[in-house]
Amino acid sequence: MFSKSRINEPGPKQGEGETNTDATATRAAAPTAKPAVPDYAAQAAKPKAAVSVLSTDLTITGNLKTTGDIQIEGTVEGDIRAHLLTVGETATIRGEVIADDVVVNGRVIGRVRGLKVRLTSTAKVEGDIIHKTIAIESGAHFEGSVQRADDPLNNGSKAPMPAAPAAPAAPATSAATSAATAARKADNGS
C-alpha cells in the first residue's frame, strides 16, 4: 500500500551507478571550473542611487546638477539639470529646468527642457517648454510657448531657428542650369 520514499535513502556510493569514465569526468570538471563570483557581487554591481529630496524648508540659491533623480519640495533659485526631476506641489523653481523626465506638480518660473514633460493639475509654469513628448493635465496653469524638438536637451540656450525656406534657392538653381545649357549650345554651334 505504501511505497518507500527515496528521499531519505543515501545516494549511490562512489563508482556505484556510474561508469568509471563518468566519475573521472565529473571529478576532472569540478577543479577546472572558474571560481564563481559571489551572487551578491553580480546583483549589487551598480545599485541605483536613491532619489535626492530637497525638503519644503530648504531654499537653495545656485545651480543643481545630477545624473540621478531629484525631487524638489522647497525653493531653488537657479538652473537644475537631472535625469528625473519631480517638482513637488510646495516647490518653486526660478531658473531653467533640464531633465530627461520632468514632472511638475508645483511652480516653475523659467524654461523647461525635457524629453518627457508632464504638467499635473497643480502645476504652474511661467516660461517656454521645449520637449519631445508632453502631457498637460486639466487644471494646469501654463504661460509661455510649447515647442517640440527631437533633442530638447542639447539645443543650447536658445530655441533652434527654423530652416531657411528653399524657395529662393530654386530660381537660382534654374538660372544656373539655364546658363549652363546656353553655354553648351554656344559651344556646339561654334
Secondary structure, DSSP 8 states (H G I E B T S, - for coil): -----STTS----TTSSS-HHHHHHHHHHHHHS-----HHHHHTSS-----EEE-TT-EEES-EE-SSEEEE-SEEES-EEEEEEEE-TT-EEES-EEEEEEEESSEEES-EEEEEEEE-TT-EEES-EEEEEEEE-TT-EEES-EEE-SSGGGS-SS-------STTHHHHHHHHHHHHHHHHHHHHH-
